[in-house]
Amino acid sequence: MSITPQELELLMQEVEKEDPIDFADLPFDEHELRGLISNHLCEMADAMENFSEEDKQLTLLAVAAKLVLENLVLNIQLLRRHGVPLSDSTEALLQRLRKPGEE
């Protein structure tokens, strides 16, 4: 991989300046969590060394899409658990996506 886990960790911190992560009261060190994730992603990238550029991009896009979906689901679950209403735009979007008969 053309980036080290340490460099990726620094990039993650740069991105977090614009969109901070709320680690709340997790019993884990933020730096260690970033290190764990950056190591894992660099290992994933190294495992794709023999992939074509298109396959690498498609794989990374699929991973990113899965993570965004998982983040959305977890955030909705948290809001519901704490009785926090969704914004009108989010509620309208989810209303369109609800299965018929589920209200």
N, C-alpha and C positions, 0 to 999 in steps of 0.2 A: 504494500500500500504506500502511496506517496505522502501519507500523513501519519505521524506517530499518534499514539493514544494521548500523549500529553498535549500535542498541538490541537487535537480534536477537542480535548477538554477545555482548552483556552477558547476555542471557537464557540463551544457551547456556552461558556460564561459570557462571551460577547453578545450572543443572541439573547441570553437571559436578561441583559440590560434593558432591552426593548420589551421583552415579554417574560417577566420574572416567574419563577416556579415557586408556588407556596408549599414549602416542605412541612408546614404546620408543626405538629409535635411528633413527627416521626422519630423513632429512637435510633436514627442512623445519621452519620456524618455526611453532610452534603457533598463535600470534596470526595469522599470515598465512593458515594453513589455515582458521581460524575465519572470517576476513574473506572468503576466497574462497567458502566455503559460504554465509555469510549473504548475500553479494551475489547469489549464484546463486538462492537461495531467494526473495529479495525480487523478483528479476527474474521468476521463475516466477509469483509471486503477482500481480505487475503484469500479466503476460500473461493472467491469468484475470479481469481487471477486469470483463469483460462476461459472465462466467459467472453463472448463478443461484447463490444461496447453497448450495443443495443440490449443484449440480455442483462448486462450490469444495470443499465438505466431502468429497464422494466422491473428487475428484481428490487432495486432500491425504491422505485415508485410504489410497488406493491407493499413493501415493508412500511413505508411512510404512510400510505393510505390505511393500512391496518392499525397503525399506532394512533392516527388521528381519530379513526372510528372508536377505538378503545378509549381514548381520552374523552371523547364526546359522551360515550355511554357512562363512564365513571363519573364525569361531572354532573350529568343528569341524575344519576343515582344519589350522589352526595347532596345535591340541591333538594331532591325529594325527601331524603332522610332527615334533613334539617328543616323541612317545611318552607324552603325558600322558593318563591314562585319564579318560573322561567320568564324571561323577557317576552314581550308580545310577539316579536319577530321569530324568536326561537319556538315559542308555543305554536304559532301559525305554521311554521315549517313542519314541526313534528305532527301537528294535526293532519296535515296533508299526507304524511307518511304512515299514519296509524292504520292498522289492519281493520277491515270492515267489521263492525260490531264491537270494537274495543273503544271505549270512551273513557 
